[in-house]
Amino acid sequence: MSLINVRYFAALREQAGSSGEALETAAQTAAELYEQLRQKHGFTLAAEQIKVAVNEEYRPLDHALSAGDEVVFIPPVSGG
């Protein structure tokens, strides 16, 4: 288990009811972590619809996580 800091933006922040959390997880990749959080918070977006940043750098969803990482899940943003 690793302690990971997670931050949410836009629709994900609304669905989670907070802008972030720290959690112990067995997830090995950002995709596994997102799926765990999707089940926990009821996120409606599929993993393929979001972007992920790990320690302030965009990464693919299969990026391996390490203890202490900060993971930011970014949903698609519509502008006008």
C-alpha positions as CSV (number, residue, x, y, z in Angstrom):
1,M,0.0,0.0,0.0
2,S,1.2,3.5,-0.9
3,L,0.0,6.9,0.3
4,I,-1.0,8.9,-2.8
5,N,-2.2,12.5,-2.8
6,V,-5.1,13.0,-5.3
7,R,-6.5,16.3,-6.7
8,Y,-9.7,16.7,-8.7
9,F,-10.9,19.4,-11.0
10,A,-14.2,20.5,-12.6
11,A,-16.8,17.7,-12.8
12,L,-14.6,15.2,-10.9
13,R,-14.3,17.7,-8.0
14,E,-18.1,18.1,-8.0
15,Q,-18.7,14.3,-8.0
16,A,-16.1,13.6,-5.3
17,G,-17.4,16.4,-3.1
18,S,-13.9,17.7,-2.5
19,S,-10.9,19.1,-4.4
20,G,-8.7,16.2,-3.2
21,E,-7.7,13.6,-0.7
22,A,-4.8,11.5,0.5
23,L,-5.4,7.8,0.5
24,E,-3.6,4.5,1.0
25,T,-4.0,2.4,-2.2
26,A,-2.7,-0.8,-3.7
27,A,-3.2,0.7,-7.2
28,Q,0.0,0.2,-9.3
29,T,-1.0,2.6,-12.1
30,A,-2.9,5.8,-12.6
31,A,-5.6,3.8,-14.4
32,E,-6.0,1.4,-11.5
33,L,-6.2,4.4,-9.1
34,Y,-8.8,6.1,-11.2
35,E,-10.9,3.0,-11.4
36,Q,-10.7,2.6,-7.6
37,L,-11.8,6.3,-7.1
38,R,-14.5,5.9,-9.8
39,Q,-16.1,3.1,-7.8
40,K,-15.7,5.1,-4.5
41,H,-17.1,8.4,-5.8
42,G,-19.3,7.3,-8.6
43,F,-17.4,9.2,-11.3
44,T,-19.3,9.1,-14.6
45,L,-16.3,9.6,-16.9
46,A,-14.5,6.7,-18.3
47,A,-10.7,6.6,-17.8
48,E,-10.2,7.2,-21.5
49,Q,-11.9,10.6,-21.2
50,I,-9.6,12.1,-18.6
51,K,-6.0,13.3,-18.5
52,V,-3.7,12.5,-15.7
53,A,-0.7,14.4,-14.3
54,V,1.7,12.8,-11.8
55,N,4.0,15.2,-9.9
56,E,3.0,18.0,-12.2
57,E,3.8,16.2,-15.4
58,Y,1.2,14.8,-17.8
59,R,1.5,11.0,-18.0
60,P,-0.2,8.1,-19.7
61,L,-2.8,6.2,-17.7
62,D,-0.5,3.2,-17.4
63,H,2.1,5.3,-15.6
64,A,3.4,3.4,-12.5
65,L,2.7,5.1,-9.2
66,S,5.1,5.5,-6.3
67,A,4.4,6.3,-2.6
68,G,4.1,10.1,-2.1
69,D,3.1,10.8,-5.7
70,E,0.6,13.7,-6.3
71,V,-1.9,12.6,-8.9
72,V,-4.2,15.0,-10.6
73,F,-7.2,13.8,-12.6
74,I,-8.4,16.3,-15.2
75,P,-11.7,15.9,-17.0
76,P,-12.4,17.3,-20.5
77,V,-13.1,21.0,-20.2
78,S,-15.6,22.8,-22.5
79,G,-15.2,26.4,-23.2
80,G,-17.3,29.1,-24.7
